[in-house]
């Protein structure tokens, strides 16, 4: 499973690189469904440079509602305004739960640092790397997590966690790209869920919004941690 994940990361890094090149070429507002002057959680250029709007070359029927267009190179483009709206919605939802009862899962390499930082900031419980079967469902498992809500960085990579949470009646929030389906997922944040920078931005924004919804952070203040702190650091060997 780890070999497959590492292969995926190479492809994902290339897609994020495509996103950065697109920003340099002056992506217009229409391409990502934005209106000039629209109130977003972060400046438009910051979101675009992170590539949160860049999907894959596949789309599912479930994700069609969040796709704005398809680029000439075949990559589907997500509507950034809908991503922004969903981050606000999810933050309000998560703020209702006891922090330690929020389990945040990421099997993917690039999602693990953002998940850890999100949990440090919000008090949620991180579950990174291989998800042990029975973590949610087996009452006899000594390290069982009694989660009230589960957040997954990719429903495909974190499918075991999604299945167990759904079977237990625990709501699941999923970061979904254009190739994801909603089976077992109750609330979706449409985003590039494979790129390093995109994942860092999404989890940073979500952490900030959760704290604001709880009243622990004023609406006009940012986290002390930066987006760079949330971004996975990889070696040259991992990049090649």
N, C-alpha and C positions, 0 to 999 in steps of 0.2 A: 504493500500500500504506500509506503514512504517513497519508493522509486517512482510510482505513478505521480505522486504529489510533486516531487522535484521536477519531473518532466513538465508538468503543468505550469510550474512557476516560471520556467524559461519562456513558454509561450505567453504567459501573462505579462511578463516584463516587456515583451515585444509590443503587446497591445498598449501598455501604458506609454511606451516610447512613441507609438503612433499618436496617442492623445496629445503628448507634448508638442509634437511636430505640427499637429493640427492647430494648436493655439498660436504657434508662431506664424502660421499662415493666415491669421486673422479670421477665426471662425466668427461668422455673423450671428446676431441674436436669434434670428429665425431658425437656425439650424438646431438649436437646443431648446426651442420653445420659450425663450426669454423675451421680456419686454424691457426696453431701456428704462432705467429708473425703478425697476421692480425691487421690492424689499425682500432681500434674501438674507439668510443667516450669516453668510460670508460673501465678500465681493465676488462678482461673476468671474473675474479673471483667476481668482484663487481656486474656485471650483473647477474651472476648465483646465487649468494647468495641472490639477491633480488627476484629471481624466475620469472624474466620477460619472460622466455622461457616456463614456465609451463602453458599449456592450461587446458581444461576440458576433460571429458570423452566423449564429443560429438564433432563432426566436421561437418561443412557445406561444401557444394560444393564450395562456395565462398572463404572459408579460406584454401582450400586444397593447394593452391599455396604457402602458408606460413608455412605449416606443414612439419617438417623434418622427424619425425618418431612417432611411438606410443610406449610408455613404456610398460613393462610387466604388470603393474597395470592398464593399460587402459587409462592413461593420455596421451594426444597428446602433442608433444614437438614442439615448434615454432623455426624457424631458426633465431638465434640472429643476424646474419649478415644482414638479410632482415629487421629486426626491426631497426637496426642501420642505414641502408640506408634510410628507410622511415622517421626516425626522421630528418635526414639531409634535405630530400626533403620537408617535411612539414614545417620545420623552414624557408627555403627559400621562400616558398609560403606565410606563415603568415607574414613574414617581409615586404611584399609588401603592407600590409593594415595599415590604421590608427589604432593605438593600441586600442583605445576605441571602435572601430567598430568590434573588435574580441570578440565574446561572447563565454564563456567557461562554459559548462553545466555539472553538476553532481548531480544526485539524490541519488546515493549511498553514504553511510556514509564514506567509506574509500576514496572516491574520493574528498570529499569536502575540506579538508585541502590542498591537493596538488593543487587543482584548485584555491583556494584563494591565495596561495603563488605564483603560476604562474602568476596570474593577478596582484598581488602587484609588482612583478618584471618587468613584461612586459607592464603594463598599460592596459591590456585587461579587459573586463567586466565579473565578475563572476556571474553565475546563479546557486546557489546551493540549494539543498533540492527539494521540490515539484515545478515542472515547471507549472506555471499558464497558462492554455490554452488561446491562443490569445496574448501571450507575443510577438510573432513575426508577427502574422497575422492580429490582430485586430487594425486598425488605431484609434479606439475610446478608446482603453484601455489606461488609464492614465500613466501606467508604461511600456508602450510598448518599446521594444528595437529595434532600427534600426540597425541591425547587417549587416555587409558586408560579414562575414564568421562566421561559428559556429563550435566549437570544442566540441565533446561529449566524456565523459569518458567511456560510454558503450551505444551503439545504442539501446540495449534492454531496459535498465533502463530509458534511455532518449529518448524514442520513440516519445513522443509528440513534443519535440524540433526538432527532425529529420524531422518529418512529416511537421511541420510548415515551417521550413527552406527550405525544398525541394519544397514545394508548392509555396514559395515566390521566388524561383530561387536563393536562397542563398547557396553557396557551404558549404558542411559539411565535416569536418575531424572527423573520428571516431577511437577511440582506440578499437580494435577488438580482442577478443579471438577466440579460435577455434570453438565456438558455435554461433558466430555472422554471420548475413547475411548482404549484402551490400545495401539493399534497402534504397534509400535516402542518402546514404553515397558516397561522391565523391573521398575521399582520405583516405586511411587506414593506421594506424600504428598497425601492428600485435604485440600483447603483452598480457600478463596476465593483464586483466583489473579489477581484483577483489581483489588481494592481496594488503595489505597496503604498503609494501616496494616496490613492483613492481610499483605501481602507483606513489609513491614518486620519484622513480628513473626516470621514463618516463617523468613526468612533470618537474623535475629539469633539465634533459637533454634538453628537448624541450625549456625551458626558456633560458638556457644558449646559445643554438644554435640560437634562435631568436635574442638575443642581439648581438651575434657575426655577424649574417647576416646583422643586422642594422648598424653595425660598432660602437655600443655602448660598446662593450666588446672586448678587444684584443683576438686573436685566442689562445693565450697561457695562458689566465687568466680564473679563475673560478668565479662563483657567490660568493658574500659575504655570502649568505645564504647557508646552508648545506643541504644535502639530508635529514638529520634528521629533519630539520626545515619544510620540505615538507611532512613529514610522519604524518598521522593521529594518534592522541594520544587517546587511548581507556582505559576505566576503567576496573578493574578486572571483574565487573559485566557484561560488554559488551563482554568480552573475553570468558565467561563461557556460 
